Amino acid sequence: MSENSGENSSDRSRSLLVLLAVAAVAVGFLAGFVARLPFEDSAPSTPAPDSVDVGFAQDMIVHHDQAVEMATIAITNSDDDRIRNIAYDILTTQQNQIGQMQGWLSLWDRALLPTGEHMVWMTESEDHGHGGHDATMGAEGASGSHLMPGMASAEDMADLRAARGPEFDVLFLQLMLRHHQGGLPMMEYGQQYASTTAVRDLAGTMVATQQSETELMTGLLAERGAEPLPMN
């Protein structure tokens, strides 16, 4: 096969993933309406604004949104099929979950995004490692608002957009791996302490999926002779 043929095949693969990613966004919003059904059928009491259910959904929408952004960049900028494929899986899975959580918050008549500090809903155990106001201190975004553990800074995101080739693949894996690791305590907490079954089930699904993706990305980094980033 000629070099041009290989490049054309890669371009077609990238274009297909981009089109599928766009479709995934629409599917995610549709999932938001479908996600209302478990609550409407059982008609539970509406979780309070400061509940684990509401706080988990609001914060995880923010956390997931950045992962979707990083995955979108990887689909368009990486030349490695394995990187693009895992990015597509992350994008579609987390966009779908965002849709579900937005649907629940709308049903509960709660804000779709946090209105105060992140992670203040994680108050059950001080030994959990990510509770209360201390968990919000760390890297800051362009607006100056505190980011949750594992999230990339504005500088990290700029570096990712600018990188190309093997450098891009390593940086994407490092940032996404840290992102997954930082979000895991929130998912585990939601799985244990949310009052609604649907939220606990979604949190459990997130834990299982992201632990599997974490193992895969750790292996891909090792293949490239690179190390994971320390938690920010």
Secondary structure in CASP SS format (residue, H / E / C, confidence):
PFRMAT SS
TARGET T0000
AUTHOR 0000-0000-0000
METHOD secondary structure of the structure
MODEL  1
M C 1.00
S C 1.00
E H 1.00
N H 1.00
S H 1.00
G H 1.00
E H 1.00
N H 1.00
S H 1.00
S H 1.00
D H 1.00
R H 1.00
S H 1.00
R H 1.00
S H 1.00
L H 1.00
L H 1.00
V H 1.00
L H 1.00
L H 1.00
A H 1.00
V H 1.00
A H 1.00
A H 1.00
V H 1.00
A H 1.00
V H 1.00
G H 1.00
F H 1.00
L H 1.00
A H 1.00
G H 1.00
F H 1.00
V H 1.00
A C 1.00
R C 1.00
L H 1.00
P H 1.00
F H 1.00
E H 1.00
D H 1.00
S H 1.00
A C 1.00
P C 1.00
S C 1.00
T C 1.00
P C 1.00
A C 1.00
P C 1.00
D C 1.00
S C 1.00
V H 1.00
D H 1.00
V H 1.00
G H 1.00
F H 1.00
A H 1.00
Q H 1.00
D H 1.00
M H 1.00
I H 1.00
V H 1.00
H H 1.00
H H 1.00
D H 1.00
Q H 1.00
A H 1.00
V H 1.00
E H 1.00
M H 1.00
A H 1.00
T H 1.00
I H 1.00
A H 1.00
I H 1.00
T H 1.00
N H 1.00
S C 1.00
D C 1.00
D C 1.00
D H 1.00
R H 1.00
I H 1.00
R H 1.00
N H 1.00
I H 1.00
A H 1.00
Y H 1.00
D H 1.00
I H 1.00
L H 1.00
T H 1.00
T H 1.00
Q H 1.00
Q H 1.00
N H 1.00
Q H 1.00
I H 1.00
G H 1.00
Q H 1.00
M H 1.00
Q H 1.00
G H 1.00
W H 1.00
L H 1.00
S H 1.00
L H 1.00
W C 1.00
D C 1.00
R C 1.00
A C 1.00
L C 1.00
L C 1.00
P C 1.00
T C 1.00
G C 1.00
E C 1.00
H C 1.00
M C 1.00
V C 1.00
W C 1.00
M C 1.00
T C 1.00
E C 1.00
S C 1.00
E H 1.00
D H 1.00
H H 1.00
G C 1.00
H C 1.00
G C 1.00
G C 1.00
H H 1.00
D H 1.00
A H 1.00
T H 1.00
M C 1.00
G C 1.00
A C 1.00
E E 1.00
G C 1.00
A C 1.00
S C 1.00
G C 1.00
S C 1.00
H E 1.00
L C 1.00
M C 1.00
P C 1.00
G C 1.00
M C 1.00
A C 1.00
S C 1.00
A H 1.00
E H 1.00
D H 1.00
M H 1.00
A H 1.00
D H 1.00
L H 1.00
R H 1.00
A H 1.00
A C 1.00
R C 1.00
G H 1.00
P H 1.00
E H 1.00
F H 1.00
D H 1.00
V H 1.00
L H 1.00
F H 1.00
L H 1.00
Q H 1.00
L H 1.00
M H 1.00
L H 1.00
R H 1.00
H H 1.00
H H 1.00
Q H 1.00
G H 1.00
G H 1.00
L H 1.00
P H 1.00
M H 1.00
M H 1.00
E H 1.00
Y H 1.00
G H 1.00
Q H 1.00
Q H 1.00
Y H 1.00
A C 1.00
S C 1.00
T C 1.00
T H 1.00
A H 1.00
V H 1.00
R H 1.00
D H 1.00
L H 1.00
A H 1.00
G H 1.00
T H 1.00
M H 1.00
V H 1.00
A H 1.00
T H 1.00
Q H 1.00
Q H 1.00
S H 1.00
E H 1.00
T H 1.00
E H 1.00
L H 1.00
M H 1.00
T H 1.00
G H 1.00
L H 1.00
L H 1.00
A H 1.00
E H 1.00
R C 1.00
G C 1.00
A C 1.00
E C 1.00
P C 1.00
L C 1.00
P C 1.00
M C 1.00
N C 1.00
END
